[in-house]
Amino acid sequence: MVLLITRDDGTFFSATLRLQGRLEGPWGDRVELECASLLGYFTEIVVDLSGVSGLDRDGLRALRRIRRRGVTLVGAEGSLPRLLEGEGISVVRIATRTA
């Protein structure tokens, strides 16, 4: 399974990585490498999890490590926020508008 990672340089100080797909196996390492490379250039790194459809233990470990380095996790949906919070990984919830 492929994980799509796209980058949006929001401001001079921040960048966002948007993930789409399953965060499994070596993809966790890839996300960590992407965040590490950005931490040298930006003061705020955000990882948007709204497109993540699932993850395994490797994905959980990667998210825990990048969170400890100061990366902000946002946009987790479905049962993912509860899973992450149960693992001690904080996620910023994004308010959605309803019609």
C-alpha positions as CSV (number, residue, x, y, z in Angstrom):
1,M,0.0,0.0,0.0
2,V,1.3,3.5,-0.9
3,L,1.2,6.5,1.4
4,L,0.9,9.8,-0.5
5,I,2.8,12.6,1.3
6,T,2.3,16.2,0.0
7,R,3.9,19.3,1.4
8,D,2.4,22.8,1.8
9,D,4.7,25.6,2.9
10,G,2.1,27.7,4.6
11,T,4.2,30.6,5.8
12,F,7.8,31.5,6.2
13,F,7.7,29.7,9.6
14,S,5.5,26.7,9.0
15,A,5.0,23.7,6.7
16,T,2.3,21.1,6.6
17,L,2.6,17.5,5.4
18,R,-0.7,15.9,4.3
19,L,-0.8,12.2,4.5
20,Q,-3.2,10.0,2.4
21,G,-3.4,6.3,2.7
22,R,-2.2,3.8,5.3
23,L,0.7,4.7,7.5
24,E,2.3,1.3,7.8
25,G,5.7,-0.3,7.8
26,P,8.5,1.7,6.2
27,W,6.1,4.7,5.6
28,G,6.4,5.6,9.2
29,D,10.2,6.0,8.7
30,R,9.6,8.1,5.6
31,V,7.3,10.5,7.4
32,E,9.9,10.8,10.2
33,L,12.6,11.7,7.6
34,E,10.4,14.3,6.0
35,C,9.6,15.9,9.3
36,A,13.3,15.8,10.3
37,S,14.3,17.6,7.1
38,L,11.7,20.3,7.6
39,L,12.6,20.9,11.3
40,G,15.9,22.5,10.2
41,Y,14.0,25.1,8.1
42,F,10.6,25.8,9.8
43,T,9.7,26.5,13.4
44,E,6.3,24.8,13.1
45,I,5.7,21.5,11.3
46,V,2.1,20.2,11.1
47,V,1.2,16.7,9.9
48,D,-2.4,16.5,8.6
49,L,-3.8,13.0,9.3
50,S,-7.3,13.6,7.7
51,G,-6.4,11.3,4.8
52,V,-5.0,8.4,6.8
53,S,-7.2,5.4,6.5
54,G,-5.3,3.2,9.0
55,L,-2.0,2.6,10.6
56,D,0.1,-0.2,12.2
57,R,2.5,-0.3,15.2
58,D,5.3,1.1,13.0
59,G,3.0,4.1,12.1
60,L,2.1,4.6,15.8
61,R,5.8,4.6,16.8
62,A,6.6,7.1,14.0
63,L,3.8,9.4,15.1
64,R,4.9,9.2,18.7
65,R,8.5,10.1,17.8
66,I,7.6,13.0,15.6
67,R,5.2,14.3,18.2
68,R,8.0,14.2,20.8
69,R,10.1,16.4,18.4
70,G,7.4,19.1,18.5
71,V,5.5,18.2,15.3
72,T,1.8,19.0,15.6
73,L,-0.7,16.3,14.5
74,V,-4.1,17.5,13.2
75,G,-7.1,16.2,11.4
76,A,-7.4,12.6,12.5
77,E,-10.9,11.2,11.8
78,G,-13.1,8.3,12.7
79,S,-11.6,6.1,15.4
80,L,-8.1,7.3,14.8
81,P,-8.1,10.2,17.4
82,R,-9.2,7.8,20.1
83,L,-6.6,5.3,19.2
84,L,-3.8,7.9,19.1
85,E,-4.9,9.5,22.4
86,G,-5.1,6.0,24.0
87,E,-1.4,5.6,23.0
88,G,-0.5,8.9,24.6
89,I,-0.2,10.8,21.2
90,S,-2.0,14.2,21.3
91,V,-3.9,15.3,18.2
92,V,-5.4,18.7,17.5
93,R,-9.0,18.3,16.4
94,I,-10.2,20.5,13.6
95,A,-13.7,21.8,13.9
96,T,-15.8,21.1,10.9
97,R,-18.8,23.1,9.8
98,T,-22.1,21.5,9.4
99,A,-24.9,22.6,7.1
